[in-house]
Amino acid sequence: MPVANTMTAYVYILASRQYGTLYIGTTTDLLRRIWEHKNKVVPGFTRRYNVDRLVWYEVHDSPAGALRREKQMKEWKRDWKLNLIERDNPHRVDLYPSLTL
């Protein structure tokens, strides 16, 4: 019987500034992916709108679980997303430096 491929995955929220533009994404390599956003490696929304501050993330047991959560959150009202960030990161500090320690 085949064993399911489980791997840690992340849902994350980036912000352009304190109350700026938000972006929700998923990845299996959070450190690499945020580095890509910060260094504008990939063309697209985050590069165009300078959205590169990691203000929230959540760990999942699988990419499929993270993707489900991302899709759910993308349907949320902006206030709900802001409340989630405020709950875990009230000062909205960039969490990326804490990942690189």
C-alpha positions in Angstrom: 0.0 0.0 0.0 1.5 3.4 -1.0 2.4 5.8 1.7 1.1 9.4 1.4 3.9 11.9 0.8 3.7 14.3 3.7 5.8 17.4 3.8 5.6 20.5 5.9 4.0 23.5 4.1 3.3 27.0 5.0 0.6 29.6 4.4 1.9 33.1 4.7 0.8 36.7 4.6 3.0 39.5 3.3 2.4 43.2 3.6 3.8 46.2 1.8 3.8 48.4 4.9 2.0 48.7 8.2 -1.5 48.9 6.7 -0.7 48.4 3.1 -1.3 45.8 0.5 -1.6 42.2 1.6 -0.6 39.0 -0.2 -1.4 35.4 0.8 0.7 32.5 -0.5 1.8 28.9 0.2 5.2 27.3 0.0 7.1 24.2 1.2 10.2 26.3 1.8 9.3 29.5 3.6 12.8 30.9 4.0 13.5 30.6 0.3 10.2 31.9 -0.8 10.3 35.0 1.4 13.9 35.7 0.2 12.5 35.5 -3.4 9.8 38.1 -2.5 12.3 40.4 -0.8 14.8 40.2 -3.6 12.1 40.6 -6.3 13.3 37.4 -8.0 9.9 36.5 -9.5 7.9 39.0 -11.6 4.3 39.5 -10.5 2.1 41.1 -7.9 4.5 41.2 -4.9 7.3 42.7 -7.0 5.0 45.2 -8.7 3.5 46.4 -5.4 6.6 46.0 -3.2 4.9 43.5 -0.9 7.7 41.7 0.9 7.2 42.0 4.7 6.3 38.6 6.3 3.7 39.5 8.9 2.1 36.1 9.5 2.5 32.4 8.7 1.0 29.1 9.7 2.6 25.6 9.5 0.7 22.7 7.9 1.4 19.0 7.6 1.0 18.9 3.9 1.0 21.1 0.8 -2.7 20.1 0.2 -3.7 21.3 3.7 -1.8 24.6 3.2 -3.4 25.2 -0.2 -6.9 24.6 1.2 -6.2 27.1 3.9 -4.8 29.6 1.4 -7.9 29.4 -0.7 -10.1 29.8 2.3 -8.2 32.9 3.5 -8.3 34.5 0.0 -12.1 34.5 0.3 -12.0 36.4 3.6 -12.7 40.1 4.1 -9.7 42.3 4.5 -10.6 42.9 8.2 -10.5 39.2 9.0 -7.0 39.0 7.6 -5.9 42.0 9.5 -7.4 40.6 12.7 -5.5 37.4 12.2 -2.2 39.3 11.8 -3.1 41.5 14.8 -3.7 38.5 17.0 -0.3 36.9 16.4 1.8 39.9 15.4 0.2 43.1 16.9 3.1 45.3 15.9 3.3 43.8 12.4 7.0 43.3 12.6 8.7 41.6 9.7 9.1 38.0 10.8 11.7 37.1 8.1 14.7 38.0 10.2 13.6 35.6 13.0 13.5 32.8 10.4 17.2 33.3 9.5 18.5 33.1 13.1 
